Amino acid sequence: MLDDIAIRVRQNVGIVTAVLLFSILYLLYNLSHPKGFSSAVLVQNGDEIFALAMLAMAQTVPVLASGLDLSVGAVMTMVGCFASYLLTGAAGGTPLHLDIFGLHVGLGTFPGGVSGILLGIVICLATGALAGFINGCVVVYGRIQPIIATLATGAVYIGIALFLRPTPGGKIDEDLNWALTNSLGDFAATVHIFDDGAASWFAPVAWIPVPFVLLILIALLVWVPFRRSVIGRAVYAVGSAEGAAYMSGLPIDRAKIAAFTLAGFFAGCGGLFLAIQTSSGNADIPQAGAYTLNSIASVVIGGTSLLGGTGSAIGSIFGAMILRVISFFFRIFDIAPLLQPLFEGLILLAAVSIGALGVLRVKNTLELFR
Amino acid sequence: MSDAVLTQSAFLTLSGISKRYAGVRALEGVDFACERGKIHAVLGENGAGKSTLIKIIAGVVQPDAGTIRLGGSDVSFATPSAANAAGVVCIFQELSLMPDLSVADNISIASPPRRFGLIDARAQRRRAEQLLAEIGCEDVNPLMRVRDLPLSRRQVVEIAKALGKKPQLLILDEATSALTSADVEKVYAMLARLKAEGVAILYISHRMHEVEALADRASVFRNGRHIETFDKGKRSTADIVQLMIGRDIATQYPPKPAREVPKPVLDIENLSWDRHLDRISLRVGAGEIVGLGGLDGQGQKSLLLALFGVLRGVSGKVTIEGREVRPGSPAAAKSVGIALVPEDRKTEGLMLPMSIADNLVIASLDAISTGPLVDRARENEMIKRAIARLQIKIGAPGDAVSTLSGGNQQKVVLAKWLMTDPRIILLNDPTRGIDVGTKQELYRLMRELADQGAAILFYSTDYDELIGCCDRVAIMYDGRIVRELQGDDLTETNIIASALNIDAATPGAVGAAHA
């Protein structure tokens, strides 16, 4: 039994390190923040972490199958632009139309109200998953290396986003924005449940920020079942040794498509939240690129090997949180914004180096190359 | 042998199977059959078509012509999983394990036990424990990652994985080549059990004594053709070898020259490392081939790696021609004249996608460059010489080294190191999974190198080979050298006794123990 625990810890050193590092950094942050350990700080942090955490999860799945997805930021941006049309919540619905090649095509009226918002959310998430599915098909059936395939499709998705929102704009239902970007208490008050959040049993959890709850729900309801499904394990198997996976009779093509589709879904979740949080759609190309690169950094800090086969989306969530906490420190210590990339880079380098410390303990140098 | 009888009771029948790869014939009009409840050995040199035959039966490649009947109906398998579904399971020489997944994951990879649609980790673990117990290897923890297991344990996992698929026809392709002797016994017992249950077993091995011990019937292949099938005991080993290579072989091993005590080239004193090497002292003289024997995993590989500068924290003294050396890396070891033919030629020996030429010169680039540039003329000259010297069978030097057969790949590894003119050659089981013909060429080459003054340290899991090739054999047990055997003492009995660390120096000792 003890053996088993020792084995499990040894196999998850990366994730354990990331969790510890985050805990230490976040504790220090709260200690040095004037309003540390308060619900308000937590809510603000949650809002800032959510989108990157989702993109980190998104990036993890293709990386596990040993392929990078350079389109996650683009998918996020595109879904955000869709959301800015579909989640207005306007009482009479939103009229949609398409202006293309000088033509003006009316697309009818998208329903408003609560049912319209729910439908809009479903469509946004489905769009993300579809974008990922297309990535997967290009990689599998086009036999194109993932990094190039997603570079190309990513440009297409950004193009669609620009077409939808040449300039930032659109609108998101205010209640939706309020309900999802604050604490559970505010959520309950907005959607009128649990006596508008005043129920006495509800008080002990009312301080928890909604983004954290969403993050945990998505991890538990999407990631954990995926990890334990046959197709999920096939993704790990493909990343570990594709030839062996084939010889073992695993559905390799389906595994890869599933990996990219899930990545698209997670990236869609991130885009949806970002749109809700900012109450607008914005085809921001630099932002999409920055999110993609940060998602890769998060995956590495979270203990997932870029070679594939080992790691977990849970680790990547912590990787994303570590990246964000680093930038929180800048606000507290009032460091010149222009220096921020420099410090971020140095700290990223240090964080990744911790993961490489194991190298010093290796007695058989051949193991370094396995 | 009568074909009529065979086809009546046969479980698997191939008729007129042919296969070509890019115009090169791999199999030509092969008729072949095997029965339930029999172990059927398939023999032949590398390149004889055995691998292609197996791949066709297991659904990895499709034949160009011919039919396959299994259990009375025509079949054609498009994928390995289709073959598995029909009860045809193959244990491949190239391990089909996913290194980052756990042992339990690997064993149940194709159809894991499920609860509510998700993989049931506990049931999966129980299943792994059960299957490992069936082949007597309970010591493997199913939670371990395959990456962290030694090669011999990985092969055990591979076998357990195949067993879990409930085979009707089980194919073993060199499946015991990396196993320890103790495990081999367990695998034999398992095969006997499967045979009694009526499973048809196809067994491919280059170890003749294994074939003799196990097979009920054997088929010999040569140059893509089925040469002959015969029952156990109908042919002598010499006959079989001749059928395989189609020519006479005078002696399997080159003669050992008698010579004075040679001047020591490599002198090892009190070498220790971690828990794996314990005060090793050994001398290898110029022109000597010294064998490392014993059970697998007693520190032989670590000793070679320690000498080659791969291990950290090695204590003790290593002297080469009187000068103390302490190589801290393979590059440093190379510069003092040490060469190592590593355990796994596919990962440590070769860069598979690179060309034969690039692989050959990769260790001696200094010798063929002027300043930062490689001298192409000298490079080509050296490549040509190396290929001729080792008689490597290649298409063109520019072909990827992965296109070569196993034996020729191993020759490339050896040729690469010979180009560096090493004084000391370390060989880590260089004949694993290599055909008889190439093995003999390697033996001859080793002796030739020794005669030219090289000191050779040769680890092999094959006792026959140690006896035939080596001037002296050091037997290791638990990280120590327990005995050195030479001359008339160099017998299989002595090697096995020392390997098990029981004292059988005098025949009386064993008798006394029994009395």
Interface residues (C-beta under 8 A of the other chain):
Chain A: D3 D4 I7 R8 Q11 P225 R228 S229 V230 R233 Y236 A237 G239 S240 A241 G243 A244 A245 Y246 M247 S248 G249 L250 G308 G309 T310 V362 K363 N364 T365 L366 R370
Chain B: V60 T79 P80 S81 N84 F92 E94 L95 S96 L97 M98 P99 D100 L101 D105 I109 A110 P112 R114 G117 L118 I119 A121 N141 L143 M144 R145 R147 K161 W273 D274 S302 L305 V310 L311 R312 G313 S329 T347 E348
